[in-house]
Amino acid sequence: MGYLSIRQTSEKWNLSKRWISDLCADGRIPGAMKIGSYWAIPEDAIKPVDERIKSGKYIKSKQSCKR
């Protein structure tokens, strides 16, 4: 099994290097290992699902609390 760097993974998944680094640090990429100050990500790792709120429900509820 081969490994990719954060830069290679960010190009493969079309995500920023910072976001990939955060995903690794949060343990959301199975098999990712930190070697010194670098992350090694398995070539066959699957891109994690984006769990951020996109519906706007959070924004709407936050605005209603300000009233």
N, C-alpha and C positions, 0 to 999 in steps of 0.2 A: 504494500500500500504506500502510495506516495503522498507527500504533503505539499500544500501551497502556502505562500506567504499571505499576509493581509492584502498587499497590493494586488497580487494575482487573483485572490478571491473577490476583491472589490471590482475588478474588471470583469470577472466571470459573472457576478451577480448584479452588476450595475448599481452598486451601493458605494457610499463613501468609505474611505479607509477607517475613519473615526467610528462609524456605525458598526463596521465589522469588528473592530477592537472592542467596542462596548458589548456586542453580542457574545464574543469570546469570554470576556470578563464576567458576564452574567451567567455563563454556562449554558447558553442557548444554542451553541453549535456543538453537538456531540462529537467527542474525539479530539477536540481542539486542545493543544498542549502549549504551555508557555515554556519556551526554552530561552533562558536568560531574559532579555527584554523583548524577545520576538515571539509571535504566535505561529504555531504550525497547525494548519487546518487540513484535515484529510481531503484528498481529491474528490472522494465520493460523498462528501458532506452535502446534506440537503439544506437549501436556503430556508431559514426559519420564517414562519408566518408573521407578518407585521401585525402586532397586537395593539397598536395605537388606536385611539378613538378617532374615527373618521366621520361619524354621523353628525357631529355637531351637537349632540345631546349634552355633552359636558359644558360646552360654551354657553348654550342656552340656559342650563340650570345655574351656571355661575352668574350670569347676568340677572336672573330673576332674584337671586339672593341679595344683590346690591340695592334693590328697591326698598 
